[in-house]
Amino acid sequence: MAEPDEGEAFWRERFDMTGAEPWTWLFRARGLRRSATALYRRFEEENERLLERAHGGDAQALGKAKEYDLIPSCLLLAALAIENLIKGVLVRVQPDTFRDGQLPTVLNDHDLERLCDRAGIPVTEPDERELLDELTDVLKWMGRYPVPRKYRDFMPRKQPDGTTMWRAPGICTSVSNVVRTGAFLTFERLFDRLAAYCTVVVAGQVMEMDGL
């Protein structure tokens, strides 16, 4: 293989340095989280407005909701935010990950549960691990394409109780006994906890990151 010229050598080194810097991954995660939240708020505002119209007698109000088109993009941004957090820890705990100007194999993976395990990031809450599993599907195809590569990935997900459920996580918020629940709220909680953990791992000390 021919040696890169001086210009290519500079950019290869710049590539490796940028990829190996954990903070670049964490800062990108913060921006993705803010973008996901912006879409989520837009969806929630429109959904509440249409619900009010439906309760006021407009039976077809919910069928007019164009903001439902935002759900796949919102979930994709949320999944990418989590993925960047995890990979920021991976490049910290494996400092020689980047070399020769190529994305390392360990980072060419979108399975969020597997990435967490590789990075030693503790995620033990059942709803959070379920969300990681669902967001993995979002990363692989659901947030980008109408169908996956294989039909089996299109089939409903089998649950532990034997029932089946469609793979897409919903982002609508529900309220029960004054407690708000929903997949996006689980994402926000998980992101904040992982961000705090990642900050400790990367910086070696507890730091407050505004908005992260």
N, C-alpha and C positions, 0 to 999 in steps of 0.2 A: 504494500500500500504506500502510495506516494506521501511524503511529508507535506503537511499544509504549509501554504506560504505564510508570510508574516501577518497578513491581515486575518487569515483564517485562524491562525494560532491565537491571536488576540481574542477573537470571538469565542473560540472553543474554551479558552481559560475563563472568559467572562461568563459563559454558560455554566461551567462547572462551579464557579464561585457563587453565582446567583442561586443555582439549584441547591447547593450545599448549605446555604444560609437559612436557618430555621425561621427567622423573622419574616423573610419574604413570603413564606407559606402562611404564617399566622396573619400577616397584614392582608394578604389576598383573601383569607377566610373571613376577616372582618368586613371587607367590602362586599363579598358575596352574601353574607348574612344580612347586611343592610339592604341590599337589592331585593333579596327574598322577602324581607319584612315589608318593603314598600309595595310589592305586588300583593302580598297577603292583605295589607290594610286596604288597598284599593278594592280587592275582592270582597272583603268583609263589609266595607261601606256600601257597595252596590248591592250586596246580598241583603243587608238590613233594609235598604231603601225599597227593594222589590218585595220583601216580606211584608213590609208595612202596606204596600199597594195591594198585595194579595189578601191581607186581612181586611182591607178596606173594600173588598169586593171585586178586585181585578183578578179573575180566575186564571188569566193567562200571563200574569206578571212575571212569574219565575221562568217561564219559557222564553222571555225576552232578555235574559241575563247573558250578555256577551262576555262578561268578566269571567265566566266559567272557563273561557279559553286561556285564562292566565294560570290556571292550576298547574298544568304540566311544567311551565317555565318557573313558577314559584317553587315547586318541589325540586326541580333540577338545580336551581340556585342554592336551595337549602342543602341538598345532597353534596354539591361541590364545596360548600362552606365546611361541612363536617369532614369531607375528604382532605381538604387542604390543612385543617387542624391536625389530623392524624399524621399526614405526611410530613408536617413540620416537626413532629416528634420523632418520626422515623429517621430523618436526616440528622437529627441531633444525637440519637442513640447509636446511629451507624455513620460516623463522620466521614468514612471513605466511600460513601455510597456513590458520589458523582466522580467520574473520571472519564477521560477520552471523549468528552463532548457528546455523550449519549445518555438518554434517560435510562436509569438503572432498572433492571427487571423487577426489583421489589416495589418500585413505584408505578410500574405499568400494570396496575391491579386496581379494580374498582369495588372489590368486595369489602365493604366497610367493617363488618365483623372480623374478618380475617386480618385486615390491616390493623384494627385495634389490638388484636391478640399479638401480632408481630411487634407492635410498638410498646406492648406492656401497659396499655391504657385500660383501666378497669371500667367496664360497663356491665353492671350486674342486674339492674332493674329490668324486669321482663318487658315492659312497654318500650323501654329504650332500645333493647336488643331487637325487638320486633321492628321498631322504626328503622334501625340500621339495615335490617334485612330488606325492608320495603324500599328504602332509599337506594339500596344497591341496584334493585330493578330499575329505579328511576334513572340512575347513572348509565346503566347498560343500554336501555332503550326507551323506557316509558316516558322520560322527559324530553326525548329527542325525536322518536319515530312513532308511527301509528302501530307498527308491529315489531316483534323481536326477530332474531335470526332464525329461531326454531319455534314450531307451533306449541311445543310443550311449555315453553316459557310464557305462552299466552294463556295457558289454562289457569283456572282459579287455584288459589293456594289452599292446600289441605291443612286444617287446623288440628291441634292436639285432641279435641273432642270428637274428631271424625267428620265434622262439617267442612264445607269449603267456602272460601271467600275470595272475591276479586282482589287482585294484587295491589291495585292502586290505593295508597293511603289518602284519606280524605282530609281536607284542611279546614272544613267547617268547624266552628267552635260550638259546643253545646254546654248548657248550664244545668247542673243537678245539685240541689241543696246548696246553692250559692257558690258552687265550685265549678269553674270553667275548665273544660277538657277539650282535647282535640289533638290531632297529629302535629299541627304546627306549633301548638303550645308545648308539646313534648319535645319538638325540635329545639325550640328556644331554650327550654330548661337544660336539655342535653348539651347544646352548644355552649351555654354559659359555663356549665360545669367543666366541660372538656377544655374550654379556653383557659379557665383558671388553672387547671391541671397542666396544660401544655405550657403555659407561661412559667410555672414553677420549674418544669423540666428543662425548658429552653434557657431560662435566665438563671436558674439555680436559686431563685428567691421569689417571694410573693410580690407581684407588682400589680398595680391597678392600671388597667388599660381602658381608657375611656371609650365606651361604646362596644367593647368586646365582651 
